[in-house]
Amino acid sequence: MRALFIYPNINTQVGFNYGISYISGFLRSRGIETMLLNINEKLGYPLDLQRIRNDVLGFKPDIIGFSVLTNQYKYALDIARDIKTYSDVPVLFGGIHVTMDPVETLMRDEVDLICVGEGEEAIAELVEKGDPRGIANIGRKEGGKPVIEPLRPYEDVANLPFKDYEIFDFQRLIDAKDGWVGLTASRGCPFRCTYCLNHKIIEVYKGSGHLPRGYIRRHTVNQMISEIEYLLDRYSGIKMFIFDDDIFTFDKAWLREFTERYRSVTDVSFVCNAHARIFDDETAGLLKGAGCRIVKFGLESGSDRIRRKVLSRYMTNKHIEDAFAVAHRHGLHTSAFVMLGLPYETIGDIRQTIDLIAAIKPGRFRWSLFFPFVGTKAYNIALSSGQVDLKEMGRLDNFTDETCMRLGPDVDLYCDKVKTVLCAFVNARSGLEHTEGFRSLAEEIENMDEKTWREKKASILDRVEELNQEMEKSGGLHYTVRYNPFMGVRSDWKDDSIFA
């Protein structure tokens, strides 16, 4: 038996797909052969339908499974549509987009089956039985109508077989990400932010009779240490581990045990996610002592109104300021995540975001443009606002370059200005020395009408670079874009291998 996975990941950052690695590991433990087509131009596999055809026919799978994100959905449909012209192998769609919008996905002509929720046991059962009827988590069509089976209980991740790294060209991934290797020690999150998938997943599982108390699950410390040792033994060039858990620091007892063990097996540093409301001196000390280099916090907005009313992020600017102060006191490099172009956002709200970044002075900050993912509460909020361009939403394949939100001409213009030169705006409001040039430039940009901004955008970027060079010569602390177009890094960070 053979299962072929296809992961469209086009015109976006190179990523590792944890779902595929878990499911493939589970299938291989049951004697099922697996293969992956990782469609990403940066990895040497662009969207080439003829190449995909050759690989599909060469592997001769019994099932073809797509892992689908909303931004990549159109590409998955294009590939599946072409596969249908030369193969009668069942095509299954899984991944977060399917869980968020199962019926619409299932009823597409390109799709035979779907997997809702976590798929390790469901996909294995489907491949072994060959008949989708009665298999929990699996959806099928009967008489032209959708039939989606109830979900089985949450997987205990500690009981799952080891993730399959071999299905990826993992050394190539490591090299493409300059030595960064992602890990995940847990599944689930205790918070219910409107823009995230967790609240929807819990809703779906509750609909099948499963209470949410088992939603947050962790691998044991022994398992994580063994996984780290496995990676270090088999692959070269690993410079940094990044824990992609929603909140790595949530379980402090687990964190104490892990940080005590980590340094005994490697001196490679790591990065993790934390939450401003539950970050204290003990947590910071544990991370620093174990070799944590960067701790990341999701701020999303500097506007308390937007955080509460739109995002359900119930933390204050004081919580955020205190968390960053604690991290800095312990010598941790910090990273802040913010979004621009949120529903109901005003120019004043965006300015509050800039001011918050300038006040907390993180080691780095990343920004994205709000994207209303189907199935989330934020999607419904955005629709109710009347501010979504649905046609544009369907065209976008990432959430860093363009936005599908239409907040009004003045706000849209201001959002584009800030998205383009956020570092300059933060420098202007930071109160740091030698930033007079940025303050003058930011004021000039603020006063530009749309026509002037469009005409001068390219020259503005040149002027920002000139100011950056002047700051470097003077030794003035400032933020500059590094590693990708949507990240600002403080100038006292000198390790050029760290880019995420």
C-alpha positions in Angstrom: 0.0 0.0 0.0 1.2 3.4 -0.9 0.1 6.9 0.1 1.3 10.0 -1.8 1.3 13.4 -0.1 1.2 16.7 -2.0 2.0 19.9 -0.1 1.5 23.1 -2.2 3.6 25.8 -0.5 4.0 28.3 -3.4 5.2 31.9 -3.4 5.6 31.9 0.3 8.2 31.0 3.0 9.8 27.6 3.0 8.1 25.6 5.7 8.1 22.1 7.4 4.6 20.4 7.5 4.2 18.8 10.9 0.9 17.2 9.9 2.4 15.3 7.0 5.4 14.3 9.1 3.2 12.8 11.9 0.8 11.1 9.5 3.6 9.6 7.4 5.4 8.4 10.5 2.1 6.7 11.6 1.5 5.1 8.2 5.1 3.8 8.0 4.7 2.2 11.4 1.9 0.2 9.9 3.9 -0.9 6.9 2.4 1.7 4.4 4.9 3.3 2.0 4.8 7.1 1.7 6.1 9.8 -0.6 5.9 13.6 -0.6 5.8 16.2 -3.4 6.8 19.4 -1.6 5.8 22.0 -4.1 7.9 25.1 -3.4 10.0 27.0 -5.9 12.6 27.8 -3.3 13.2 24.0 -2.9 13.6 23.4 -6.6 10.0 22.1 -7.1 7.9 24.8 -8.7 4.3 24.3 -9.7 5.0 22.1 -12.7 2.0 19.9 -13.6 4.0 17.7 -16.0 6.6 17.0 -13.3 3.8 16.2 -10.8 2.2 13.9 -13.4 5.5 12.0 -13.9 5.9 11.6 -10.1 2.4 10.5 -9.5 2.5 7.9 -12.2 5.9 6.8 -11.2 5.0 6.2 -7.5 1.6 4.5 -8.3 -0.1 5.5 -5.1 -3.3 3.9 -3.7 -4.4 7.3 -2.3 -3.2 10.9 -2.9 -3.5 13.3 0.1 -3.2 17.0 -0.1 -2.3 19.1 3.0 -4.1 22.4 2.4 -3.7 25.9 3.8 -6.3 28.5 2.7 -3.8 30.6 0.8 -2.7 27.5 -1.1 -6.2 26.1 -1.7 -6.4 27.3 -5.3 -3.1 25.6 -6.1 -4.2 22.4 -4.5 -7.4 22.4 -6.7 -5.3 23.1 -9.8 -3.1 20.2 -9.1 -5.9 17.8 -8.2 -7.9 18.8 -11.3 -5.0 17.9 -13.5 -4.5 14.6 -11.6 -8.1 13.7 -12.4 -7.3 13.7 -16.1 -4.8 10.8 -15.9 -5.5 9.0 -12.6 -8.5 7.4 -10.9 -6.7 7.2 -7.5 -8.9 8.7 -4.8 -7.9 12.3 -4.0 -8.2 13.3 -0.3 -7.9 16.9 1.0 -6.8 17.5 4.6 -5.2 20.2 6.6 -6.5 23.2 8.4 -8.4 24.6 5.5 -10.5 21.5 5.3 -11.2 21.5 9.0 -12.3 25.1 8.8 -14.5 24.6 5.7 -15.2 20.9 5.3 -18.4 20.8 3.2 -17.3 23.3 0.6 -14.0 21.5 0.1 -15.7 18.0 -0.1 -18.2 19.1 -2.7 -15.5 20.2 -5.2 -15.3 18.0 -8.2 -11.5 17.7 -7.7 -11.9 16.2 -4.2 -13.1 12.6 -3.5 -12.5 12.5 0.3 -11.6 14.8 3.1 -10.0 14.4 6.5 -11.3 16.7 9.3 -9.2 17.2 12.4 -6.2 15.1 13.3 -5.5 12.5 10.7 -3.0 9.9 11.9 -5.4 7.0 12.7 -8.0 8.1 10.2 -5.7 8.1 7.2 -4.1 4.8 8.2 -7.6 3.1 8.6 -8.7 4.5 5.3 -5.6 3.2 3.4 -5.9 -0.2 5.1 -9.6 -0.7 4.5 -9.9 1.1 1.2 -13.5 2.0 2.0 -14.3 5.4 3.7 -17.7 4.4 5.1 -17.8 4.5 8.9 -14.2 5.8 9.3 -14.2 8.6 11.9 -12.8 12.0 10.7 -13.3 11.1 7.0 -15.8 12.7 4.7 -17.2 11.3 1.4 -19.9 12.0 -1.1 -23.0 9.8 -1.3 -25.6 10.5 -4.0 -24.0 13.9 -4.6 -24.4 14.9 -0.9 -21.7 15.3 1.7 -21.3 12.7 4.4 -18.8 13.5 7.2 -18.3 11.0 9.9 -18.0 12.1 13.6 -14.5 12.8 14.9 -12.6 10.3 17.0 -11.1 11.6 20.3 -8.0 13.7 20.3 -4.8 11.9 19.6 -2.4 11.5 22.6 0.7 12.8 20.9 2.9 11.0 23.4 1.6 7.7 22.0 2.2 8.5 18.3 5.1 7.0 16.4 8.1 9.2 15.7 7.6 11.9 13.1 8.9 11.1 9.6 11.6 13.5 8.6 12.9 11.3 5.8 9.8 12.0 3.7 11.1 15.5 3.3 14.4 16.4 1.8 15.2 17.5 5.3 18.8 18.5 4.8 17.7 20.7 1.9 15.1 22.3 4.2 17.8 22.9 6.9 20.1 24.5 4.3 17.3 26.6 2.8 16.5 28.0 6.3 20.1 28.7 7.1 20.3 26.1 9.8 16.9 26.7 11.5 15.0 23.5 12.4 11.5 23.5 13.6 10.2 21.3 16.4 6.8 21.0 18.1 6.4 19.6 21.6 2.7 20.1 22.0 -0.7 20.5 20.3 -3.3 23.0 21.3 -3.6 26.4 22.9 -5.5 27.6 26.0 -6.6 30.8 24.3 -9.4 31.5 21.8 -8.1 34.3 19.6 -10.6 35.1 16.8 -8.0 34.9 14.0 -6.6 31.5 15.0 -7.8 28.0 14.3 -8.0 26.7 17.9 -11.5 27.9 18.7 -12.9 26.3 15.5 -11.1 23.0 16.1 -12.5 22.7 19.6 -16.0 23.6 18.3 -15.7 20.8 15.7 -14.5 18.2 18.3 -17.2 19.2 20.8 -19.7 18.6 18.0 -18.6 15.0 18.1 -18.9 14.7 21.8 -15.3 15.4 22.9 -14.7 18.0 25.6 -11.8 20.4 25.1 -9.9 19.5 28.3 -7.8 17.0 26.3 -7.0 19.5 23.6 -3.6 20.7 25.0 -1.3 17.7 24.8 2.5 17.4 25.1 5.2 15.0 24.2 7.2 13.9 27.2 10.5 15.5 27.9 12.3 12.2 27.1 10.6 12.2 23.7 11.7 15.7 22.8 15.3 15.1 24.0 15.4 11.9 21.9 14.1 13.8 18.8 16.7 16.5 19.2 19.4 13.9 19.5 18.1 12.1 16.4 18.2 15.3 14.3 21.7 16.3 15.5 23.0 12.8 14.7 21.6 12.6 11.2 21.7 16.1 9.8 24.4 18.8 9.5 24.4 22.5 9.8 21.8 22.9 12.5 22.3 26.3 14.1 19.0 26.9 15.9 16.0 25.0 17.0 12.7 26.8 16.9 9.8 25.4 18.9 6.6 26.2 17.0 4.2 25.3 19.8 1.5 28.0 20.2 2.8 28.7 23.7 5.9 26.7 24.6 6.1 28.1 28.1 2.5 27.3 29.2 3.2 24.2 31.3 5.9 25.4 33.8 6.4 22.0 35.4 7.2 20.6 31.9 9.4 23.6 31.1 11.4 23.1 34.3 12.2 19.5 33.4 12.9 20.2 29.8 15.2 23.1 30.4 17.2 21.1 33.0 17.7 18.3 30.4 18.2 20.4 27.2 21.7 21.7 28.0 22.9 18.1 28.7 22.5 17.1 25.1 23.3 20.2 23.0 24.7 23.7 23.0 22.5 24.7 20.0 20.3 27.6 21.0 16.6 27.6 20.6 13.6 30.0 20.0 10.1 29.6 21.4 6.7 31.3 21.7 5.4 32.8 25.0 2.4 34.8 26.1 2.7 38.2 27.7 0.2 37.4 30.4 2.0 34.3 31.7 5.6 35.3 31.4 7.6 35.9 34.6 11.1 36.0 36.0 11.2 32.2 36.7 10.1 31.4 33.1 12.7 33.8 31.6 15.4 32.4 33.9 14.6 28.8 32.9 14.8 29.7 29.2 17.9 31.7 29.4 19.7 29.0 31.5 18.8 26.4 28.9 20.2 28.3 26.0 17.1 30.1 24.7 18.2 32.8 22.4 14.9 34.4 21.2 11.5 34.5 22.9 8.6 35.5 20.7 5.3 37.2 21.7 2.2 37.8 19.7 1.0 41.4 20.2 -1.1 41.7 17.0 -2.1 45.3 17.8 -1.1 48.2 20.1 -4.8 49.2 20.3 -6.6 47.7 23.3 -9.9 48.2 21.5 -8.8 46.2 18.5 -7.2 43.4 20.7 -10.4 43.0 22.7 -13.2 43.7 20.3 -11.8 42.2 17.1 -9.1 39.7 18.2 -10.2 38.5 21.7 -6.7 39.1 22.9 -7.3 40.0 26.5 -4.1 41.5 27.6 -3.1 45.1 28.3 -0.2 47.2 27.0 1.0 46.9 30.6 1.1 43.1 30.4 3.1 43.4 27.2 5.5 46.0 28.5 6.1 44.0 31.6 6.8 40.8 29.7 9.3 42.4 27.4 11.0 44.1 30.4 11.3 40.7 32.1 12.8 39.1 29.0 15.3 41.9 28.5 16.3 41.8 32.1 17.3 38.2 31.7 19.2 38.9 28.5 16.8 37.3 26.1 16.4 38.6 22.6 12.7 39.3 22.0 10.5 39.2 18.9 7.1 40.9 18.6 4.4 39.9 16.0 1.9 42.5 14.8 -0.8 42.7 12.2 -1.9 45.6 10.0 -5.2 46.2 8.2 -7.5 44.6 10.8 -11.2 44.9 10.6 -12.5 48.3 12.0 -8.8 49.5 12.3 -8.2 53.2 12.1 -5.2 55.3 11.5 -5.1 55.9 15.3 -5.1 52.2 16.0 -2.1 51.7 13.6 -0.3 54.5 15.3 -0.8 52.8 18.7 0.8 49.7 17.3 3.8 51.7 16.1 4.0 53.4 19.5 3.8 50.1 21.4 6.7 48.6 19.4 8.7 51.8 20.0 8.0 51.7 23.7 8.9 48.0 24.4 12.0 48.1 22.0 12.0 44.4 21.1 15.0 42.8 19.6 13.0 42.3 16.4 9.5 42.6 15.2 7.6 41.0 12.3 4.4 42.3 10.7 1.8 40.8 8.4 -1.4 41.9 6.8 -4.6 40.6 8.3 -6.1 37.7 6.3 -9.6 36.5 7.2 -9.2 32.7 7.2 -12.4 30.9 6.4 -14.0 29.3 9.5 -12.5 31.7 12.1 -14.5 34.2 14.1 -12.3 36.9 12.6 -13.5 35.9 9.2 -17.1 36.5 10.3 -16.1 39.8 12.0 -14.4 40.9 8.8 -17.4 39.9 6.6 -19.8 41.7 9.0 -17.7 44.8 8.7 -18.2 44.9 4.9 -14.5 45.6 4.5 -13.4 42.4 2.7 -12.7 42.2 -1.0 -13.7 38.6 -1.5 -12.3 38.4 -5.1 -8.9 39.7 -3.9 -9.0 37.3 -1.0 -9.2 34.4 -3.4 -6.3 35.7 -5.4 -3.8 36.1 -2.6 -1.4 33.3 -1.7 0.3 34.9 1.3 -0.4 37.5 3.9 2.7 39.6 3.7 2.6 41.2 0.3 -0.9 42.4 -0.2 -4.2 42.7 1.6 -7.8 41.9 0.8 -9.1 44.3 3.4 -10.6 47.7 2.3 -10.8 49.9 5.3 -11.3 53.2 3.5 -9.0 55.2 1.3 -7.2 57.1 4.1 -6.7 54.0 6.3 -5.7 51.8 3.3 -3.1 54.4 2.3 -1.7 54.7 5.8 -1.6 50.9 6.1 0.4 50.7 2.9 2.8 53.3 4.1 3.4 51.6 7.4 3.7 48.2 5.9 6.3 49.4 3.5 8.5 51.3 6.0 7.5 50.2 9.5 11.1 50.3 10.7 11.3 53.9 9.8 8.1 54.7 11.7 9.3 52.8 14.8 12.7 54.5 14.6 10.9 57.9 14.4 8.9 57.2 17.6 11.5 55.3 19.6 13.2 58.2 21.4 16.5 56.7 20.5 19.5 58.9 19.8 20.4 60.1 16.3 16.9 59.2 14.9 16.1 62.8 13.8 16.3 61.9 10.2 13.7 59.2 10.6 11.4 61.5 12.5 11.6 64.0 9.6 11.0 61.3 7.0 8.1 59.8 8.9 6.4 63.2 9.1 6.9 63.7 5.4 5.4 60.3 4.6 2.4 60.9 6.8 1.6 64.1 4.9 1.8 62.5 1.4 -1.4 62.0 -0.5 -1.9 58.7 -2.4 -0.5 60.0 -5.7 2.6 61.4 -4.1 3.1 58.2 -2.1 2.9 56.0 -5.2 5.3 58.2 -7.1 7.8 58.4 -4.3 7.6 55.0 -2.7 10.7 53.7 -4.4 12.8 56.8 -3.6 11.5 56.7 0.0 13.0 53.2 0.4 16.3 54.5 -0.9 16.2 57.3 1.6 15.5 54.8 4.4 18.6 52.9 3.4 20.7 56.0 3.4 19.5 56.8 6.9 20.3 53.2 8.0 23.8 53.7 6.7 24.2 57.0 8.5 23.0 55.3 11.7 25.5 52.5 11.3 28.4 55.0 10.9 27.3 56.9 14.0 26.7 53.8 16.1 23.1 54.8 16.7 20.7 52.1 17.8 17.9 51.6 15.3 15.8 49.1 13.5 16.4 48.0 9.9 14.8 45.4 7.6 16.7 42.1 7.6 16.3 38.6 6.5 12.9 39.2 4.8 10.9 42.3 3.8 8.6 42.1 6.8 11.0 41.9 9.7 12.7 44.7 11.5 15.8 43.8 13.6 17.6 46.0 16.1 21.0 47.0 14.9 22.8 45.6 17.9 21.9 42.1 16.7 25.0 40.8 14.9 24.3 37.1 14.2 23.6 37.0 10.5 22.5 33.4 10.6 19.3 34.1 12.4 16.5 35.1 10.1 13.2 34.1 11.5 
